Amino acid sequence: PAPTSPIIHAQSQEEALLQIYNPVEDSDRLKAQPELFEELRGNYPLRREEKAYIIKIE
């Protein structure tokens, strides 16, 4: 499925990519609940590739 918000507004390409996928969020979830590692690893949030978005650098 297409992303619910396909347009990304950002000040840089790096910021846009972090809006698409920020690995720190996964890291924080795993660190907060290490006992749920297998469950978290098996149920990552749905992600889209960069080409699924229209990136507008402002």
Residue pairs with C-beta under 8 A, 6 or more apart in sequence:
2 48
2 52
3 48
3 52
3 53
6 52
6 53
6 54
7 53
7 54
7 56
8 16
8 19
8 20
8 53
8 54
8 55
8 56
9 56
9 58
10 16
10 19
10 55
10 56
10 57
10 58
11 57
11 58
12 57
13 55
13 57
16 53
16 55
16 57
17 50
20 47
20 48
20 50
20 53
21 47
26 40
26 44
29 40
30 37
30 40
30 41
33 40
